[in-house]
Amino acid sequence: MEWVEYSRFVLALIFVLALIGLAAWFARKLGLIPNLNAKLKPGQRLQVLETANLDAKRKLVLIRHDQNEHLMLIGGESDILISSKEK
């Protein structure tokens, strides 16, 4: 193999890795990849703990505000608070 073939291989590898990175970036921007950063920053009072997709429109969301946790059904025609718990 000559150096031209090696350079083609390296350029193709860089191109494929760039495409994978771009796809991951778009998936995160569209909310398809959950945010696993569950640590509260100083001064932060609101936190999304978990989400679960029910169908194309509706989603269950567990949020924490100060020491209160709320389970909400969002999307569809209206949003519903399913349960609320104080820690």
Order of alpha helices (4+ residues) and beta strands (2+ residues): alpha-beta-beta-beta-beta
